[in-house]
Amino acid sequence: MTTLLERPPAVAPRPAAPPASGARRWPVLILLLGTAVLYLWDLGASGWGNSFYAAAAQAGAQSWKAWLFGSLDAGNAITVDKPPAAMWVMGLSARLFGVNSWAILAPQALMGVASVWFLYAAVKRWSGQAAGLVAGAALALTPVAVLMFRYDNPDALLVLLMTAAAYTTVRAVEKAACKWLALTGVLLGFGFLTKMMQAFLVLPAFALVYLIAAPTGLKRRIRDLLLAGLALIVSAGWYVALVSLWPASSRPYIAGSTNNTLWELALGYNGLGRLLGSTGGSAVANASFGGSTGIGRLFGTSMGLEISWLLPAALIGLAAGLACTWRRPRTDHQRAAIVLWGGWTLVTGLTFSYMSGTIHPYYTVALAPAIAALVAVAGRAMWAARTSLRARAVLAAMVGATAVWGWVLLGRADWQPWLRWGSLTAGVGVALVLLVPLRRLAVVALTVAVLSAGAGGAAWAGATAAGAHNGSIPSSGPSSAAGFGALRGGGPDGNRASDAVPPGSSSGAASSGSSGAPSGSAMGGPAGGGGAGSDRSTNSELTALLKSSTTQWSAAVSGATSAADLELASGTAVIALGGWNGSDPSPTLAEFQAYVAAGQLHYYIAGGGTGGGQSTQAGLIAAWVAANYTATTAGGTTVYDLTQAA
């Protein structure tokens, strides 16, 4: 038997599918239009979405330096705990269209539409238009995708870049095109600038499919992969070099790091800290909201309703696809597609299943394109071979497994029992019909099977789009399922709207945030991550006080979410003492005292979360303020005027 790394066979590989003609272009236009409606309809209902990133977008609209570094505040005290690529997009939108809910959320919705198109285009080239349409529709209707493409977290841009990189990889494999492969490296490099090392989870699959299937010699394939790696390093490294060379005294502190560097942020808090639960850096050990680690995590209570609707069918299709194509020529495109999407699914899925650090259920949106494509590609292959009983059995198993698993998921949510039983009955029934070698009604049977089996997930996705979702740990599903969403999201803030209403929105705004932590003490004592800030953002007296300030920073408060809520309510810059969870060593007590002495900071607001307690810099600052300034109140909130010493 020939090896996968042999030289190209004499027989030319299957040619790529021709571009769709004008008469066949309307199906994809309908798909994209439907996706746009789903993602943009009543988008303002979610207000600011995640106030943490919305505040960074506002800061970027007010200050170019804040935009460049992804600062949480326009005064450039500290950044958000992610690299700034997603903030670049939202900040530019806010500059162009004003700081409002639509300007901040709409870019992610458009990224969702673009992701659907890239997935359609990638699948279509090797499996045909029908498979491309199924893949695009499956991605568009994945509940966690609907959630995140209507939200302002960095995950939307990450998914777009990875899906676009999959398309460029497909183009590169077809003709061993080094330029297309280099573009893959560039896209994943910007993926690093979006969510750091999570973007690299697709690298093994992309490299393997090119190494296996590109129609050229082994040395050329290896050389092309090395060049693509160089392109990745350059596209990510330029920004790392910029931050490293920029004087630390004239830029914001890199939140999430212990030494004010992007390298430590990438390797610690957003690297090993996520994978191993390390306490190195500012990572919180075992701060997992995704359920217990293990092979069943993606199917569990926390993540199941987000991503697993089509996962059983995808795994069945992966196994069957590899078995059917294993002995084909090295450059076979059908096997290459299975390797590409299956590798993405396995590597990312296993990483999410076993990582013991901080993980949230919505991270699983990174799996949505691969699962959707794998189902479409494998399903198309089995349909093409439907004269075989084995192929029909696999197709029936994919449909039946989807129907049964959807029944299980809807049972967990206790939502729409008629849909639960109806989709199960129809899906399993038609799956059995697919075992019969139909001729005249085969297409009708397949259509009914797909629609019935996917009805539960599609309905849950539609309910996700119809409801408002806020806070730092959002979860999919209808707003009426918020109580159940708390179980999946890991805290009572998992699916909750705040009372603050941003300009241009129709209802609730930014949630208080982190993971259901209570608000801190009046002296700014320990309160858990992020702090609760919605009570302050709706405090008209406090908001007016901050708006009247003319200093570089109107106030300082412990916890990034508390600061973000105040910034969005007042339009001023607020220092987030200690970053996201209050434990970042910035600003130090000495730096804070220097800000006060220079007249750059007006108020200190008590009650934010300090995370690490009184021994942190935020805790030391709270004690120093209480000892040297007089406490007053503004709308029930304890405030210290730092221009008036006790």
Residue, then its C-alpha position, 0 to 999 in steps of 0.5 A: m500500500t502506498t504511503l501518504l507522503e509519497r510523491p504525486p501520483a501520475v493521475a491528476p487530482r480531481p479538479a476543483a468545482p467550478p464557480a457557481s453560475g449566475a443561475r446557481r448563485w441565488p441559493v448562497l445569496i439567500l443563505l447569506l441574507g438569512t444569516a444577516v437577518l438572524y444576526l442583525w435583527d433587534l441587535g440593540a436589545s442586548g445593550w452593550g453586551n459585554s461592558f468590559y469590551a464595550a468600554a475598550a471600544q469607547a476608549g479606542a474611539q476617544s484615544w488613538k493610543a487606547w485604540l492601538f493598545g486595547s486600553l480599557d480606559a482612554g487615559n491608558a492606565i491598563t489594557v483588557d486581558k486580550p490582545p487588541a485586534a477585536m478592539w481595533v474593529m469595534g473601536l473604529s466602528a465606534r469612531l465612525f458611527g458613535v459609541n452606541s450598542w449597534a456600532i459595537l455589536a454590528p461588526q461581530a454580526l457582519m463577521g458572522v455573515a462573512s464566516v458563513w460565506f467562507l465556510y460555504a466557499a471552502v466546502k463547496r470547492w471539494s464537495g459541491q454547492a449542496a454540501g457548501l450550503v448545508a455547512g453554511a446553514a449549519l454554522a449559521l444556526t449553531p446556538v453558540a454561533v448565534l450568541m457570539f456573532r450577536y455579541d462583542n467578545p473577541d471570539a467572533l473575529l477569531v472564528l472569522l479568521m480561522t474559517a478564512a484560513a481554512y478557505t485559503t488552506v483549501r486553495a493552497v492544497e489544490k495547486a500547491a499554491c505557496k501564496w495561499l498557504a502564506l495567507t493562511g499564516v497571516l490570518l492565523g497570525f492576526g488570530f493570535l492578536t485576537k485571542m492568542m494561542q487559541a488561534f493555533l489549535v487549528l494549525p495541526a489540521f491545516a499543516l497535516v492536510y497540506l503535507i498529505a494532499a498538496p500535489t507536489g513533492l515532499k520537500r516543496r510541501i515542507r518548504d511551503l509550510l515553513l514559509a507559511g510559519l514565517a508569515l504567521i510569525v511576522s503577522a503576529g510578531w510585529y505587534v509583540a515587538l511594538v509593545s516590547l519596544w515601546p517604553a512601558s512608562s508611556r503605554p498602558y499596563i498589559a492586563g493579565s500579566t505579572n511583568n507588563t509584557l505580552w509574552e507573559l500574557a500569552l504564555g501565562y494567563n492566556g496560555l498555560g494558565r488556561l490549559l493547566g489551571s496554573t496560578g502563574g501570572s494572574a490566571v485563576a486556578n480551576a476557574s472553569f465554567g465548562g463543567s468537569t474535565g473529561i471526554g464528555r465535557l462537550f456533551g455536558t450540562s455546561m457546553g452541550l446546548e451550546i455546541s453539541w447538537l451536531l457533534p454526534a453526527a460529525l464524529i460518525g461522519l469523521a470515522a466513516g469518511l476516513a474508513c471510506t477514503w483511506r486507500r485513495p490516492r494521496t491527493d484525493h480531495q474528499r479525504a483531504a476535506i475529512v482530514l481538514w475539518g476532522g483534525w480541527t474538530l478533534v484537536t480543538g475538541l480534546t483541548f477544550s475537554y481536558m483543559s483545567g484552567t479558565i474556560h467558558p462554554y461560549y469558547t466552543v464557538a471555535l468548533a462550530p465551523a469544523i463541526a458544520a463542515l464535517v457533517a456536510v462533507a461526510g453526509r455528501a460523501m455518504w449520499a453519493a454512495r447511497t447505492s451501498l447499504r453501508a453508506r445508507a446506514v452511516l447516513a441514517a446513523m448521522v440523522g438518527a443520532t442528531a434527532v436523539w441527541g437533540w431530544v436529550l438536550l431539549g429535555r435538559a432545558d425543559w423547553q418546548p416539549w412538543l418540539r422535543w418529541g416531534s423532532l425525535t419522532a420525525g428524525v428517527g422515522v425518516a432515518l429508518v426510511l433512509l436505510v431503504p434503497l429509495r429512488r424516486l423519493a430519495v431526495v424528499a426523504l433526505t430533506v425531511a430527515v435533515l430538517s426534522a433532525g436539526a429542528g431542535g438546534a435551529a429552534w434553540a438558535g432562533a430563541t437565542a437571537a430573539g432574547a437579550h444576552n449580557g454579562s461576561i459569561p453569556s449562554s445561548g437559549p431563550s431569556s426565559a431559560a436564564g435560570f438554566g443558563a446560570l447552570r451552564g454559564g457558571g454563575p448568576d450573571g451568565n444570562r442577565a440584562s443590566d438596567a443601564v441603557p446605552p445610546g442607540s439600544s432598545s433595552g438593557a445594557a452592560s451587565s455587572g459582570s465577571s462570574g456572579a461575584p458579589s459587590g465589594s465592601a465600602m472600603g473596597g475589600p475582597a469581592g471576587g473577580g470583576g466586581a459588580g458595577s450595574d448599581r453604579s452605572t445607573n446611579s445618576e448622581l455618581t454619573a453626574l459627578l464623574k461627568s463634571s470631572t476634568t482630570q485625566w481620569s475621573a475616578a478609580v475603582s477596583g475591578a475592570t467591570s466596575a470601571a467599564d460600567l462607569e465609563l460607559a455611563s459617564g463617557t469618562a476614563v476610569i482606572a480599573l485598579g488591579g485589572w479584571n479581577g483586581s489582582d494585577p499589580s497596576p497601578t502600584l500604590a506609588e503610581f496611584q499616589a503620583y496620579v493624585a499628586a499630579g491632579q490626574l485623578h479626581y475620585y476613588i469609588a469604594g466597593g469594587g472587587t479586589g480579588g486578591g484581598q488587602s495584600t494586593q496593590a488595589g487593597l493597599i490603595a483602598a487602605w491608603v485612601a481611607a486613611n487620608y481622605t474623607a468618605t462621602t456618598a453619591g447616590g448611596t455609593t461611597v466616594y472619596d474626593l482625592t482633591q480634598a485631603a482629610 
